[in-house]
Amino acid sequence: MLKHAKIFVAGHTGLVGSAIYRKLQSAGYTNLLTQRSYELDLRQPEQVNSFFDKYRPEYIFLAAARVGGIDANRLYPAEFITDNLSIQLNVLQAAHRTSVQKLLFLGSSCIYPKECAQPIKEEYLLTGKLEPTNEPYAIAKIAGIKMCEAYNRQYNTDYLAVMPTNIYGAHDNFNLETAHVLPALIRKIIEARDEGVDEVKLWGTGRPKREFLLSDDLADACVHLMESYTSEQIGGFVNVGTGEDIAISDLARKIADIAGYQGRFVYDQDKPDGVERKRLDVQKINALGWKAQTSLTSGIEQTIRWYEQQSLHTGAIRK
């Protein structure tokens, strides 16, 4: 990518999109195109086509999506599948119609079967049943992968697909009704600390293991792939993660130690755990010259600082 190329970062205010935007800025890219959701609704084909016709982006990072944790997926399955399918369909069609040079599609590790050998290799896609709690979202993301593959095969486009593990960091969603596990834990623990509460209730058993990657590390991987590789060289899609996981109970204690919370945790075992374990095989991305640089401890420290600054300065994060 030339430094003055027109690069559209779709979803630039979100967790992943904002990290990609920061990475591109720091790398010297000067012609970044962005639109907030109220300016451009990617679910509406007329708006998407009008934007592409007007601005003619050359490269696209498709980080826009409806995302959320277990409870959000349970409550809004129709929106999770419909909104994500609509965004992907509209952007890929417009990209092809206007001859975009290259596109990177962000998926999710939830695309893999519920009962999956560990660590999870890219080849395990579609080898078993999905985890029911997020099946609509996962199906939409699988469709995104297959759309990229289909366009590449039929039209010789260059659309990459990246499947990250659980992402966290600055600009994460801390709303307890829709947040993923790590930001939800940060908020619960810090509020308990600040309010002098000696007990924090957590969902499930605490036994499931999850892998976590800082959003800035994911952004680094995405820009690396866009700068250095074609979809043909990558061969399908690629996992992005650390290759290491941690039990939710241990994660909660790690966050508490970093935040200075001395209370105890109780587990609501009537709530779902999700899959028992989900750790990605990252041999492919490592062979492509990229490896995660930020430890989980350092990443949590950075995220807590960001959360506390936002809470202190705006109060908006607690809504």
Stockholm file with secondary structure:
# STOCKHOLM 1.0

chainA/1-319         MLKHAKIFVAGHTGLVGSAIYRKLQSAGYTNLLTQRSYELDLRQPEQVNSFFDKYRPEYIFLAAARVGGIDANRLYPAEFITDNLSIQLNVLQAAHRTSVQKLLFLGSSCIYPKECAQPIKEEYLLTGKLEPTNEPYAIAKIAGIKMCEAYNRQYNTDYLAVMPTNIYGAHDNFNLETAHVLPALIRKIIEARDEGVDEVKLWGTGRPKREFLLSDDLADACVHLMESYTSEQIGGFVNVGTGEDIAISDLARKIADIAGYQGRFVYDQDKPDGVERKRLDVQKINALGWKAQTSLTSGIEQTIRWYEQQSLHTGAIRK
#=GR chainA/1-319 SS CCTTSCEEEETTTSHHHHHHHHHHHHTTCCCEECCCTTTCCTTCHHHHHHHHHHHCCSEEEECCCCCCCHHHHHHCHHHHHHHHHHHHHHHHHHHHHTTCSEEEEECCGGGSCSSCCSSBCGGGTTSSCCCGGGHHHHHHHHHHHHHHHHHHHHHCCCEEEEEECEEESTTCCCCTTTCCHHHHHHHHHHHHHHHTCCEEEEESCSCCEECEEEHHHHHHHHHHHHHHCCHHHHCSCEEESCSCCEEHHHHHHHHHHHHTCCCEEEEETTSCCCCSEECBCCHHHHHTTCCCCCCHHHHHHHHHHHHHHHHHHTCGGGC
#=GC SS_cons         CCTTSCEEEETTTSHHHHHHHHHHHHTTCCCEECCCTTTCCTTCHHHHHHHHHHHCCSEEEECCCCCCCHHHHHHCHHHHHHHHHHHHHHHHHHHHHTTCSEEEEECCGGGSCSSCCSSBCGGGTTSSCCCGGGHHHHHHHHHHHHHHHHHHHHHCCCEEEEEECEEESTTCCCCTTTCCHHHHHHHHHHHHHHHTCCEEEEESCSCCEECEEEHHHHHHHHHHHHHHCCHHHHCSCEEESCSCCEEHHHHHHHHHHHHTCCCEEEEETTSCCCCSEECBCCHHHHHTTCCCCCCHHHHHHHHHHHHHHHHHHTCGGGC
//
